[in-house]
Amino acid sequence: MIRAIFLLFLVLFTSHLYSQITQTVRGTVVDNASNLPMAFATVVFLDTDPLIGTTTDDSGNFSI
């Protein structure tokens, strides 16, 4: 009985860990015409509710 409870706990605990996996999106926003980095531009995922986004730094880099 204790072995069955331990196995159930192990399965439930590991499935919870897999649900917490996150991903990071990184990049640089550049102007199409001049190819220069765009400082403080807004980067947003449009298909999320609520919206997830950030702004670029002074070098055009972002990380979400």
MARBA-3410 file (N, C-alpha, C, O; in Angstrom, 1 decimal):
64
0.8,-1.2,0.0,0.0,0.0,0.0,0.9,1.3,0.0,0.6,2.2,-0.7 ~ 1.9,1.2,0.8,2.8,2.4,0.9,3.5,2.6,-0.5,3.7,3.7,-0.9 ~ 3.9,1.5,-1.1,4.5,1.5,-2.4,3.6,2.2,-3.4,4.0,3.0,-4.3 ~ 2.3,1.8,-3.4,1.3,2.4,-4.4,1.2,3.9,-4.1,1.1,4.6,-5.1 ~ 1.1,4.3,-2.9,1.0,5.7,-2.6,2.2,6.5,-3.0,2.1,7.6,-3.6
3.4,5.9,-2.8,4.6,6.5,-3.2,4.6,6.7,-4.7,5.0,7.7,-5.2 ~ 4.2,5.6,-5.4,4.2,5.7,-6.9,3.2,6.7,-7.4,3.6,7.5,-8.3 ~ 2.1,6.8,-6.8,1.1,7.8,-7.2,1.7,9.2,-6.9,1.5,10.1,-7.8 ~ 2.3,9.4,-5.8,2.9,10.7,-5.5,4.0,11.1,-6.5,4.0,12.2,-6.9 ~ 4.8,10.1,-6.8,5.8,10.3,-7.8,5.3,10.8,-9.1,5.8,11.7,-9.8
4.3,10.1,-9.6,3.7,10.4,-10.9,3.1,11.8,-10.9,3.3,12.6,-11.8 ~ 2.3,12.1,-9.8,1.7,13.4,-9.7,2.7,14.5,-9.6,2.6,15.6,-10.2 ~ 3.8,14.3,-8.8,4.8,15.3,-8.7,5.6,15.6,-10.0,5.9,16.7,-10.3 ~ 6.0,14.5,-10.7,6.7,14.7,-11.9,5.9,15.4,-13.0,6.4,16.2,-13.8 ~ 4.6,15.1,-13.0,3.7,15.7,-14.0,3.6,17.2,-13.7,3.5,18.0,-14.7
3.6,17.6,-12.5,3.5,19.0,-12.1,4.8,19.7,-12.5,4.8,20.9,-12.9 ~ 5.9,19.1,-12.4,7.2,19.7,-12.8,7.2,19.9,-14.3,7.7,21.0,-14.7 ~ 6.7,19.1,-15.1,6.7,19.2,-16.6,5.8,20.4,-17.0,6.0,21.0,-18.0 ~ 4.8,20.7,-16.2,3.9,21.7,-16.5,4.5,23.1,-16.3,3.9,24.1,-16.7 ~ 5.6,23.2,-15.6,6.2,24.4,-15.3,7.4,24.8,-16.2,8.1,25.8,-16.0
7.5,24.1,-17.3,8.6,24.4,-18.3,8.2,25.7,-19.0,7.1,25.9,-19.5 ~ 9.2,26.6,-19.0,9.0,27.9,-19.7,10.0,28.0,-20.8,11.0,27.3,-20.9 ~ 9.8,28.9,-21.7,10.7,29.2,-22.8,11.0,30.7,-22.8,10.1,31.5,-22.4 ~ 12.1,31.1,-23.3,12.5,32.5,-23.4,12.7,32.8,-24.9,13.4,32.1,-25.6 ~ 12.2,33.9,-25.3,12.4,34.4,-26.6,13.3,35.7,-26.5,13.0,36.6,-25.8
14.4,35.6,-27.3,15.3,36.7,-27.3,15.5,37.2,-28.7,15.4,36.4,-29.6 ~ 15.9,38.5,-28.9,16.1,38.9,-30.2,16.6,40.4,-30.2,16.7,41.0,-29.2 ~ 16.7,40.9,-31.4,17.1,42.3,-31.6,16.2,42.9,-32.7,15.9,42.3,-33.7 ~ 15.6,44.1,-32.4,14.7,44.8,-33.3,15.6,45.8,-34.1,16.2,46.6,-33.4 ~ 15.6,45.7,-35.4,16.3,46.6,-36.2,15.4,47.3,-37.2,14.4,46.8,-37.6
15.8,48.5,-37.6,15.0,49.3,-38.6,15.2,48.6,-40.0,16.4,48.3,-40.3 ~ 14.2,48.4,-40.7,14.3,47.8,-42.0,15.1,48.6,-43.0,15.8,48.0,-43.8 ~ 15.0,49.9,-43.0,15.7,50.7,-44.0,17.2,50.9,-43.7,18.0,50.7,-44.6 ~ 17.4,51.2,-42.4,18.8,51.6,-42.1,19.6,50.4,-41.4,20.8,50.5,-41.3 ~ 18.9,49.4,-41.0,19.5,48.2,-40.4,20.1,48.5,-39.0,21.0,47.8,-38.6
19.7,49.7,-38.4,20.2,50.1,-37.1,19.2,49.6,-36.0,18.0,49.4,-36.3 ~ 19.8,49.2,-34.8,18.9,48.8,-33.7,17.9,49.8,-33.3,18.2,51.0,-33.3 ~ 16.7,49.4,-33.0,15.7,50.3,-32.5,15.5,50.3,-31.0,15.1,49.3,-30.4 ~ 15.9,51.4,-30.4,15.9,51.4,-28.9,14.5,51.7,-28.4,13.7,52.5,-29.0 ~ 14.1,51.0,-27.4,12.8,51.2,-26.7,11.6,50.9,-27.5,10.5,51.5,-27.3
11.7,50.0,-28.5,10.6,49.5,-29.3,9.8,48.5,-28.4,10.4,47.9,-27.6 ~ 8.5,48.4,-28.7,7.6,47.5,-27.9,7.5,46.2,-28.7,7.3,46.2,-29.9 ~ 7.7,45.1,-28.0,7.6,43.7,-28.6,6.5,43.0,-27.8,6.6,42.9,-26.6 ~ 5.5,42.5,-28.5,4.3,41.9,-27.9,3.9,40.6,-28.6,3.9,40.6,-29.8 ~ 3.5,39.6,-27.8,2.8,38.4,-28.4,1.4,38.7,-28.5,0.7,38.9,-27.4
0.8,38.8,-29.7,-0.6,39.3,-29.8,-1.6,38.2,-29.5,-2.7,38.5,-29.2 ~ -1.2,36.9,-29.6,-2.2,35.9,-29.4,-2.3,35.4,-27.9,-2.7,34.3,-27.7 ~ -1.9,36.2,-27.0,-2.0,35.8,-25.6,-3.0,36.7,-24.8,-3.2,37.9,-25.2 ~ -3.6,36.2,-23.8,-4.5,36.9,-23.0,-4.2,36.6,-21.5,-4.5,35.5,-21.0 ~ -3.6,37.6,-20.8,-3.3,39.0,-21.2,-2.1,39.0,-22.1,-1.4,38.1,-22.2
-1.9,40.2,-22.7,-0.8,40.3,-23.6,0.5,40.2,-22.9,0.6,40.7,-21.7 ~ 1.5,39.5,-23.5,2.8,39.4,-22.9,3.7,40.2,-23.8,3.8,40.0,-25.0 ~ 4.6,41.0,-23.2,5.5,41.8,-24.0,6.5,42.5,-23.2,6.6,42.3,-21.9 ~ 7.4,43.2,-23.8,8.5,44.0,-23.2,8.9,45.1,-24.2,8.3,45.2,-25.2 ~ 9.9,45.8,-23.8,10.5,46.9,-24.6,11.9,46.5,-24.8,12.5,45.8,-24.0
12.5,47.0,-25.9,13.9,46.7,-26.2,14.8,47.7,-25.4,14.3,48.7,-24.9 ~ 16.0,47.3,-25.2,16.9,48.2,-24.5,17.5,49.2,-25.5,17.1,49.3,-26.6 ~ 18.5,49.9,-25.1,19.1,50.9,-26.0,19.8,50.4,-27.1,20.2,51.1,-28.1 ~ 20.1,49.1,-27.1,20.8,48.4,-28.3,19.8,47.6,-29.1,20.2,46.9,-30.1 ~ 18.5,47.7,-28.8,17.5,47.0,-29.6,17.2,45.6,-29.2,16.5,44.9,-29.8
17.9,45.1,-28.1,17.7,43.8,-27.6,16.5,43.6,-26.7,16.2,44.5,-26.0 ~ 15.9,42.4,-26.8,14.7,42.1,-25.9,14.8,40.7,-25.4,15.5,39.9,-26.1 ~ 14.1,40.4,-24.4,14.0,39.0,-23.8,12.6,38.9,-23.2,12.3,39.7,-22.3 ~ 11.9,37.9,-23.6,10.6,37.7,-23.0,10.6,36.2,-22.4,9.6,35.8,-21.9
END
